[in-house]
Amino acid sequence: LCICNGWKIKILTLWRTEIMAEIELQNIAHSYNPQAVDKTYALDPFNMTWIDGGRYAILGPSGCGKTTMLNIMSGIVQPSEGKLLFDGVDVTTLSTSERNIAQVFQFPVIYGTMTVEQNLAFPLVCRNYEKFVIDAKVQEVAEALSLQGLLKKSASRLTADQKQLISLGRGLVRDDVAAVLMDEPLTVIDPDLKFRLRRQLKEINQKYRSTLIYVTHDQNEAMTFAENIIVMDAGKIVQVGSPAELFDRPKTTFVGYFIGAPAMNFFNCQAVGGYKLSIGSAEIMTGTDLSKAGSAPLKLGIRSEYIRIVEAKGANTFTAQVQRVEDLGNYKLMTAVFDGYVMKVKVERDITVPAERVELLLPAENCCVYAADVLVS
């Protein structure tokens, strides 16, 4: 057998790659009163596929259904409708232990009577792995999570973030997991440590190609962690996309409000014709064919990052009254008012903001038009 630790790790990593699973949710829905005549859905019907080795975040406010979705994938909750497939195999009715998934909960679950090393090794010990395999995997995962110096310490004496790393490590140490499911795993972590842990999670995903599914209500966590984000509201999936897609082209005004700090600016407006609309006394050219909007009420949405201060009037500009300017360190946040509309504008630090009046430009390519709160494509 293998003698070199390097070879052991290489072989185990290749085995992990072969066991990855594509997770498919087919017409999944869930109601906690499925037999009622007026049943209500905690999770509206939807279809979705999680690709092997992907890094996903389920994002939304409390009560939107994101934990219900995660619990359906883990087997804690059996959906009232639809099927869940792992690599084409129906696992809808299988228990959690039969699904080969790992879970990391909001509050770390560890064995306080064991050392860090014993905690990490426990899933492999339970599955009767050989000792040399256990030792190699524990060392590999401990190195990835920067836990090498803590292996002999009692887990009960560690900090909250170190305990959470152990919970994560117990999922990564196994070679048979189809996905690692994480439910608000950084809630108990100090803010200054969250960035480091998110970076480690990304490095782990790149190294092991484990499918990571991360539930959070924090947009910063989702945007800095995930390759693809599922935004949920009131049991519905309202948009799926990359961080850039959610930021630049929110599909609903809810996504525009929920993503970004500050939230996207929204202004009630009227179509003038073609690609042009009016906001108060100003006419703004957009990149949207407004004939597709129908007769629904319209809103213009634009991020504070894209509104620019200019020196003179021109196309897509208007004069606004400066209300206040806040210095937030790496940028200034200006609040301005135009014809009763309040807007937030992010300004680079080296740009001087006029004391009273300012000329603002809304670039047509950054203007999003919404009809009945849905993006007009």
Buried (B, 14 or more C-beta within 10 A) or exposed (E): EBEEEEEBBEBBBEEBBEBBBBBBBBEBBBBEEEEEEEEEBBBBBBEBEBEBBBBBBBBBEEBBBBBBBBBBBBBBBEBBBBBBBBEEEEBBEBEBEEBBBBBBBBEBBBEEEBBBBBBBBBBBEEEEBEEEBBBBBBBBBBEBBEBEEBBEBBBEEBEBBBBBBBBBBBBBBBBEBBBBBBBBBBBBBEEEBBBEBBEBBBEBBEEBBBBBBBBBBBBEBBBBBBBBBBBBBBBBBBBBBEBEBBBBBBBBBBBBBBBBEBBBBBBEBEBEEEBBBBBEEBBBBBEBEBEEBEEEEBBBBBBBBBBBBEEEEEEBBBBBEBEEBEEEEEBBBBBBEBEEBEBBBBBEEEEEBEEEEBBBBBBBEBBBBBBBBBBBE
